[in-house]
Amino acid sequence: MQTSRWQKFETSIFSKMSQLAQTHQAVNLAQGFPDFDGPQAIKDAAIQAIRGDKNQYAPAYGVLELRKALAERQKDSYSLDYNPQDEVTVFSGATEAIFCTIVGLCQAGDEIISFEPFYDSYPAAAMLSGAVMKTVALKAPNWTFDIEDLKAQITPKTKLLLLNTPNNPTGKVFSRKELLAIAQLAKDHNFFVMTDEVYEELIYSPARHMPIATVPGMKDRTILVSSTSKTFSMTGWKIGYAFAPAFLTKAIRIPHQYTVFCSATPLQYGMIAALKLSYDYYHVLREEYSERRAALFKLLVEMGFECHLPEGTYFIVANHKNLLDIPDTEFAVWLTKVVGVACIPVSSFYADPEVAAKTSRYVRFGFCKDIATIEAAGAKFRANLKNGLNSYHHE
């Protein structure tokens, strides 16, 4: 007997594939966490905060000095002005900010639209809010969308559109033309937009990141969510944040107050130091990730995958049809067990993974790893892929 609406949500695919990688001693290119740490200065600042007795509850909405630093960064980067008192909120990761946004703004009878594939926390938050989640396909291999498909999903019940750019898993960066078209629909049909911009600093030329909040008329209907974890390689710290006009901020702070209440105090002080790093840090970050991106792309093409260089994020989505024309989840498990390289099936990023898996031949690899780790994956591929494919075809 089903006792909970949560039962339809299983253990996340990220946990499953990481556990499988550990069991089979595979190189883990599945879960999106770096195998290196961020700058020492950030850790030193958090340690100093701990030693300096910054260990009690922080203000529910974040240490004010951090909120001020975040507001300054937003103004410097995008000319967006936010009041740190009532328009900037610190959350325990971007996932919590997304959850509080959806639950805080939506209720039964509302509709949410998301581009698909999408980050897997979206449907769970939509379910808890009582809203109906509808999707618009990003079409492979370039992950474009048809504006008519988006228009077809909009109804008078549409409350919120979820926009992840740069997009996980595809690496797509929504263009200015696309953002202007989305913005016009939001204004014409009076719905809000939540933007998930956690990979905003991981953009590769000639792509450019443009927050939809910079479009005239959109700042007052946009909740902009981002995080320090990807930018500063501290995914375990879970320091995310959201920018929104005061009336929307008030709504998303309420579920935050009654769940997490506040984020870890000393880690917030660490991130104040992070935001004081020079702009050279961001330049070097992109250069190093560009090298990793090129290394993994070259390896995947050499192994027979079809893929394109992503415009953003630290993931490459690869078509495995020429290697094994089987569902992506089956392929990901096989690759981990037999070849020794773990990835994520892209069907996991769809509203109905079981349906998507029947046709999907795409898997996601992460290059948020040292070059040595990518080289280790290459060694596994070269040692095991050919024999593994031969054995599979002769079974």
N, C-alpha and C positions, 0 to 999 in steps of 0.2 A: 504494500500500500504506500502510495506517495504521501509523504508527510510534510514536505517543504517545497516551495517553488524554487529553492536553490538546487534541488536535486538534478535539474537538467544541466547545471553547470558542473562539469567534471574538473579534476585537477588540471591546471593549465598546461598547455602543450609545451610551454617553456620548461616547466618543472619536469615533465615527462621525458623530454628529449635530453635534458641535462642529466637526469638520473640514468637514462639509457647509455649516455656517453660515458659516465663514470663506471657503470657496470662493465662495459666493453673496452674501457681504456681508449676511447676514441678522442680525437682532437675536437674540442667543443667549439664549433663555429655556429652553434644554434642560439643560445641565449645571449642577449645583447648587453653583455657587461665587459668592460675592458679587463685585460689581464695585466694591467699596469695601473699605478696610482697617479693621481693628480699632483699638482705642485706641493712641495713640502711646506711652503709658507702657509697654505690653507690648514694643513694638519697642525702646524705649530700654533696657529691662532686658536684653534679649537682646544688644544692641550692647555694653552695659557688661560682660556676661559674656564676650563675645568679646575685648574689650580687656583684661579682667581675667584672661586666660589660662584660661578655662573651656572649653578646646577639645579635651581628650583624652576617652577613653572615660568615659562616665558609668557608675555601677553598673548592672549588667545589668537590674535590676528598677526602675530609675529613681532620680533624685536624691532622697535621703531627705527633704529639705526640701519637695520637691514632693509626695511621697507623704503627708507629714504634712498639708500644706495640703489635699490632696484628701480625706483622711480627716476633717478638721475640717469641710470644706464638706458632706460627706455627713451628718455628725452634725447640723449646723445645719439643713440642709434637710429631712432625712427621719428624724432620730433613729436613724440606723443607725450602729452602732459597728464600725469596722474597725481592726485593728492595722496601722499603716503598714509595719511590718517584714515581715510574712508574709501580709497579706491585701489589699495594694494593689500593683498592678504598672502601670508605665508602658510603653506600646507605641508603635510607630510608626504611629499612627492607630488608630481603632476597627476598621478592616478587618483589621489585623494581630491585634488582640485577639480578634476573632471567629474568624479563621483558627486561632489558637493554641488557643482554647477547643474548637473542634470537633475539631481534629486531636489535641489533648492528651487529650480525654476519650473519643473514639469510635474504634472499630476495626471491622474486617470482622465482619459478623454483627449489629452494632448498627443501630438505626433512629433516625432523626431526624425530627421533625415540625416543619413550619414553616407559618405562615399565609401565604396566597398572595393577592395579589402580595407579593413580598418583594424585599429588596435583592439585587442580582445576584451578590454574592460567596458567598452561602450554598452554592449547589450545587457550586461549585468546591472549597470546603473539605470538603464532605461526600464528594465523589468521592475526594479525596486520602486521607481517613481510612479509606475502604473501607466506610463506613456507607451504608445506603439512606436516601434522603431522601423523605419522604412529605408531602403538603400538605393543608391545610384551607382551603377558599375563604372569602375575605371577599367578601360579596355586594354588588354595586353596587345602588343608588346610595349607600346609607348605610354600606356596608362592614361590615355585621354578619356574624356567623357563627353557625352552629347548633351548640350544644354536643354534639348527638348525632353530628354529622359529626366532631368532634374525638374523641369516645369511640370511634368506629368505626375510627380510625387507630391507636389505642393497642393494643399487644401486649406480651407479656413481653419482647420485644426492644427496646422503646422506651427509649432511653438519655437523650435530650435533646430538649427542645422549644425552638424559637427564637421569641422574642417581641419584635417591634419596635414600641415605642410611645413617642412618636408614630410612626405608621407612614409609611415612605417606600415607595410613592409616594402613598398615599391621603390622608394627613393625619389618619387616624383615631387618636383617643386611646382606648385600651381603658378601659372603665368599671370602677369598683370591683366591681360585680356580676360582670362578665366575669372580672376578675382573681381574685376569690374562687373562682369556679367552676374556673378553670384550676389554681389552687393546690390545690384539693381533689383534683383528678385527679392532680396531681404527687405528692401525699402518698399517695394511695390506691394508685397504681401504681409508686411509687418511681422516678421519673425526675427528672433535673435540668432546670432552666430557665436558658437564657441570654437575658438581656434586652439588647436593643440600644436604648439610650436617648439617642442622640446629639442628639436634638431636644428634650430635656427642658425647656430654658428657653424654647422657642418654642411656648408654649401660649396659646390665646386664650380668654378668658372666654366662657361659663361652664365650659369644660372644665378639668379639673385633672389633673395628672400624679401618678400613684401608682405607685412602684416595687413590683413584686410581692414583692420582698425584705422589705417592711414587713409582709406578711401573716404572722401567727403560724405558725411552723414552716417558713417558706420561706427565711429567710436562709441556712440551712445547706445548701440545695440550689440556690441561685441564684448565677450568675455575672453580675454587673451590669456591662455595658460602656457606656462613654460616651466623649466626646471634647471637646477644647477648640475644635475647628475651627469648629463651627457657632455656639457661644456667643460666641466672640470674633472671628469673621470672619477667621480665619487658616487656611484650609483647606490651604494649602501647607506648613504647619509639621508636620502629621501627628503631633500629640501626643494619643494616646488613652490610655485606662486601663481597668482592670478591678478590681472589688471582688469578693472571694469568700472563703469560709472557707479556712483554711490548707491543708487537704488538697486542695482543688480548685485553689487558687492554685499549689501545688507542681506539679500536673499541667500547668497551662497555661503555666507559666514554662519548662518544658523545651523545647518547640518554639521558643519565643521566643529562648531562649539559643543554639539551634543555627541560627537563621536570621538575624534582625536583630541579635541580642545586646543592643544598647542603642539608645536613641533619641538624637537630636542633643542634645548637652550644653547649648549655650548657649540653645537654644530651650526646653529644660525650665526654665531659669532665667527666661526670659521669661514662662512660664506661672505661675511662682510669683507674679510681679507681678500677673498677670491675676486670680488667685484672691484677691488682696488688695483688689481694687476694691470699692467700696461697693455695697450692694444697690440704690442708685439706678441703677447701670449696667444691671441686669437689667430694671428697670421701664422705662427709656427704650428698651432693646432691643426689648421687646415692643410698646411704643407705636409705634415706627417700623415694625416689621414688620406691625403691624395696619394702618397706613396703606398700606403697599405691597400687602398682601393685598386691601384694599378696592379699590384702584386697578386691580389686575389682574382681580379678579372682575367689576367693573363693565365693563371692556373686553371680557372674554370673553362676558359675557351680551349686551352690545350687538352683538357680532359674530355672535351666533346659536348659541353653544355652550350646552349644558346642563351646569350645574355647581353644586356646593354649596360654601359657605365651609368650608375645612378647620378642624378643631379644633386642629391643631398642624402643625409643620414649616414650610417655606417653599415649599410646592408646592400647586398647584391641579390636580386631575384633572378634565378636561372631556370631555364626550361630543360628538363631532363629527358624529354621524349626520345631523343636520338640515342640515348643510352639504354633506358628501359621505359617502354611505353606502358606504365602502370600508374595507378593512383598515387598522388604525391605523398600521402601519409605512409603508404606501403613502401615507397621508394626511400623516404627519409629513414624509416626503421632499418631497411635493408642496408642503406649506405653506412649507417652507424655501426651495425653489427658486423657486416662483412668487410667493408672498406676501412672503417675506423675513422670516419669523419662525420660529425653530427651537424644537422641542419634543421630547419623548421619547415613543415609543409604549409604552403601559402593558403590552402583551403581552411586552415585554422583561423584565418582572418576574415571569414565570411559568416553571414548570419546563420546559414545552414551548412556547417562544415561537411556533413555527410553527403549532401547533394553536390557541394563544390568539389569534394574529393573525387567524385566519379569522373569529372572532366579535367580537373586541374593537373597540370604537369609541371608546376612551378614549385620550387623550394627556395628558401631564403638562407643565405650565408652571411655571417657577420664578419666584418674586417676591423672590428674594434679590438684588435689583438696585436701583439708585437709581431714584427716581421718574422721572427724565429718561429712563432706559432703557426703563421701562414705557411712557412717553409716546412714545418712538421706535417701539416695537412697535405702538402704537396708530396712529401715522402710516402705518406699513407696511400694517397691516390696512385702513385706510380708503382708501388709495391703490390697493391691489392685489387685495383679496379679491373684490370683486364682479366685476371683469373676469376674474380668474382662474377663478372658478366658471363664468362664462358661457363662457369658452373651453373649459373642461373638458367641459361638457355638450354643446358643439357639435363636439367632436373626433370 
